[in-house]
Amino acid sequence: MEITPQLLDGLTKTAEQAAKSAGKYALEHISQAQSRIKNGVEMVTDIDSRCQDMIIETIQRKWDGHGFIAEEGREDRVLIEKPKQGQKLWWVIDPIDGTNNYAHGLRHFSVSIGVCMDGVPIAGAIYEPASDMMYSAAADRPAVMNKKPINTGEEQFGELTGIGIDSPFEEGLPGWVEYILRNSKFRNFGSTALHMAYVANGGLGAAVIKGGAKLWDIAAGGIITERAGALVTDFEGQSVFPMNFETYTGGKFQLIVANPTIHPQILNLIKEVK
């Protein structure tokens, strides 16, 4: 399959449309959402599943035979539908990223939809319903926020720099986290996808994802942050892409997402300050 400008335009437009429709639905129904705990540790609501169904239906109306990896499968498992023979595209979907916020009536959540081929994101959209902000990007073109180009910038690490870190800290507070808390404006917005989007637009200098993120949290953010000029690596400084989607079962990722100035500083912190 050849990646043409027309294909990228179509994929991005569909991702944006699906994310916006699902996000608006989720926001409208936030007060009626019914929540429960799945797999003993994760919160989910009935709206998550409804939004995921809406997203998949929107995609399938436009694109036939594509594959899907999504958070809400049967019996609390990952939804994996392989592409039909001759197709190579996978849609990676998080219908509500920030479900804990959403289930508690907090409007800080997002919808994340990435499109991947050969194990690498090639297009994606992250929609923040509460602010009506759409972040999107595709290969070989700039990242945008509501159609306007964005860039991660070159802000230095410092006391006024926003650094996003997820939680909780099951094994205690690592030294590098304490250093960041003491020497920057620590932030946790409760949505990995939004952390990545905020790095892309320069709102955060970096986001450190220490182990709770799954593929659907980072697929769209991976292409958006990359096209905005950010670096996205694991804690060893290596890329997590390409990866084999057919064998993915819900494994977690540790990532450093940062502008080019701050990324090496965070990488060294993690390696040296235990």
C-alpha positions, 0 to 999 in steps of 0.5 A: 500500500502506497502512502499518498498525500490523499490517503493521509488527508483522508485518514486524518480527516476521518480520525478527527471526525470520529474523535470529535463526535465521540468526544462531544457525546462523552461530554454531553453524557458525563453526568450520566456515566456509570463506572466500574473497576475492570481487571482490578485496577482500572476504571471504566464507564459505560460511555467508554464502550459507546464512544468506541462503537461510535468511532469504529462505525465512523471509520468503517463507513469510510474505510473497509478492511482496516484493522483495529486495536482498542481499549474496550474489548469483550470481558475487559480484554483488548479489542484486536481485529486484524486487517483483511487480506491486502490491507495494512492499516491499523486504527488504534483507539482510546475512546476516553483517555482520562477515564478516572477523571471522567468517571468522577465528573472531571472534564479533563479527558480526551479521545485518542485515535492513531492510524498505523502502518508497518508498526508505526503511526502515520496519522492521528488525532487527539480531541479535548472536548472540554476546550474543543481543541483538536490536535492532529498530524500525519507523516511528512506534514506539520502537527496542528491544533485546530488547523494551526501549526504547532511546535514543541519549542526549545524551552529549557528545564527550569522552575517555570517549566511544566513537566507532566508525570503520571501516577501513582508511584506504587514502589515509592518516589524515585529520586528523579521524580523528586528532583522534577517535583522540586525543580519544575512546575510538576503537572498531572492532567490525568490523560497521557494523550493530553500530556503528549498533546501539550508537549506538542504545542509547547505547553509542557516541556516534557511528559514522563510516562513511567509505566501506565500507558498502553498502545492506545494512549500513545499511538496518536500522540506519537505522530503528533509530537514527532511532527511537532518536533518533540522526541519520543523514546523509552527510558533507554533513549530508544524508540518504541516503534515500529512494533508488532500490533498483531502480538500486542496484548496490552503491555505498558510503556515507559516513555519520555516525550520532550522537546529536544532541549529537555529530552536529554536532561530527563533521560540523564536524570532517570539514568543517574538519579535513582 
